[in-house]
Amino acid sequence: MISILNLHKLVNSSLNSISTISKTRIIRKLSSLHGNLTGIREELRKLGHGSVTFDPKYSRGIGLLTLQNPERHNALSGKMMAELSDIVDKLENVVKFNTNDNLNSVNNENKLNNVNELDKENNLIGIIVTGSRNTFCSGLDLSVAKDHILTPENGKKMSLLMQDTLFRFGQLPLISVAAVEGHALGGGAELVTACDFRCISETSKIRFVQVKMSVIPGWGGGKRLIDIVGGVNALKIMGTSDPITTQNGLELGFVDVIAPHGECVNRAREFLNRYVYFSERDERKGGNGNDDNTNENRINSVKVVRGLKLLISRTKNNEEYKNFLLYEHELFCSLWGQKENVDAVLNTRK
Ligand SMILES: CC[C@@H](C(=O)O)C(=O)SCCNC(=O)CCNC(=O)[C@H](O)C(C)(C)COP(=O)(O)OP(=O)(O)OC[C@H]1O[C@@H](n2cnc3c(N)ncnc32)[C@H](O)[C@@H]1OP(=O)(O)O
């Protein structure tokens, strides 16, 4: 006969295993958009040059992600797409610490060492995305496209990886700002929409040029643009490829901060500093950062800011949202690599 105590233990252990199973399911469901893309990522990693770097200590609580392919206006090669995805993996691991967010994904194959140590040092709450040498990103690297990606099969792989990476980026409990100097074209404009906020200057040129390539956005930027400016405005922006300027950008709610030319990253940092509550508390206390109370405050504040971002990002983590992205992906795939698209890309002055 089973005793009450044993029955209690049995029930508890069953509940634990049920919750482990459902937690695992939830993790799998939330962590990625298109499942395991390791093979595709490694294929793309072999294509082209450039790099994507991440400085977790750019400023207190704020990291700086930089696209680096300056000879090509920071156009994204396959190698850079893979590196961007690696950085999102790394951040998913970093920000698990202190967030109590066990629902964030952990891509074990790409797990980097000592990520929690990294987070302890900086308590990241924000991330600025920018490009090297005063320009943001001229979209897909067209040299790589012409040599390798201009087929329906490879366009599909690129779209899967980029949609997935940018979706996961948006799910991070970090507030993101795109600091857009110079050009943000095609896929570069899509990248801009993946951030929570946008800082641009009078000389920034954000253009959805996809229609000129006889395609629609393939990196999830169509859905994100609709969410930011509404359907009709998104239709105008994507249908005409007209640039988003400081003036119409503000009116449309697409742009959040205007900076003097060359100052976008600085102004994005100032903008984000308003969310770095622990920094203000620390300064009020004399700023040595060593007393226990201060550290406690810092940790709590980081949790709050990340919690807020989690709350907001989870509104996009549902089947309806994911299905819409899948629909955008399928539409893109029906156009990419077709004659009109191939002709347009081959005739584009890079
Ligand atoms: C799925 C993604 C897909 C999409 O959905 O749209 C894309 O992203 S397709 C790519 C869309 N992007 C473009 O069409 C941009 C094309 N480039 C330009 O219009 C211009 O280069 C520029 C970005 C407006 C800059 O013009 P300018 O200041 O006159 O400089 P150059 O034209 O001389 O460029 C310098 C250098 O950079 C090379 N470059 C620029 N963009 C790309 C690119 N996307 N891919 C590869 N290389 C690019 C350009 O060829 C020049 O190189 P060199 O001639 O060797 O100096």
The ligand as a Gaussian input file, in Angstrom:
#p B3LYP/6-31G(d) Opt

LIG

0 1
 C       16.831000      39.870000     -49.818000
 C       17.658000      41.076000     -49.691000
 C       17.502000      41.941000     -50.897000
 C       16.207000      42.673000     -50.805000
 O       15.273000      42.134000     -50.263000
 O       16.140000      43.761000     -51.297000
 C       18.575000      42.994000     -50.943000
 O       18.981000      43.555000     -49.988000
 S       19.141000      43.268000     -52.510000
 C       20.341000      44.577000     -52.289000
 C       19.679000      45.894000     -52.242000
 N       20.689000      46.904000     -52.247000
 C       21.005000      47.632000     -53.317000
 O       20.428000      47.495000     -54.382000
 C       22.138000      48.629000     -53.121000
 C       22.985000      48.759000     -54.353000
 N       24.002000      49.776000     -54.155000
 C       23.774000      51.093000     -54.370000
 O       22.696000      51.513000     -54.717000
 C       24.941000      52.016000     -54.161000
 O       26.132000      51.288000     -54.192000
 C       24.878000      52.801000     -52.840000
 C       24.761000      51.882000     -51.638000
 C       23.690000      53.779000     -52.908000
 C       26.171000      53.627000     -52.656000
 O       26.389000      54.419000     -53.782000
 P       27.766000      55.251000     -53.913000
 O       27.979000      56.068000     -52.708000
 O       27.715000      55.926000     -55.231000
 O       28.913000      54.155000     -53.863000
 P       29.163000      52.978000     -54.891000
 O       27.947000      52.610000     -55.641000
 O       30.381000      53.306000     -55.705000
 O       29.473000      51.781000     -53.901000
 C       30.743000      51.634000     -53.283000
 C       31.112000      50.173000     -53.387000
 O       30.139000      49.430000     -52.652000
 C       29.663000      48.391000     -53.478000
 N       28.298000      48.033000     -53.042000
 C       27.332000      48.870000     -52.660000
 N       26.249000      48.181000     -52.345000
 C       26.524000      46.872000     -52.505000
 C       25.795000      45.677000     -52.334000
 N       24.533000      45.659000     -51.884000
 N       26.408000      44.533000     -52.613000
 C       27.676000      44.479000     -53.042000
 N       28.428000      45.599000     -53.227000
 C       27.852000      46.775000     -52.960000
 C       29.700000      48.987000     -54.871000
 O       29.699000      47.974000     -55.828000
 C       31.023000      49.705000     -54.833000
 O       32.055000      48.737000     -55.014000
 P       33.273000      49.033000     -56.024000
 O       32.653000      49.370000     -57.347000
 O       34.040000      47.757000     -56.027000
 O       33.996000      50.176000     -55.405000

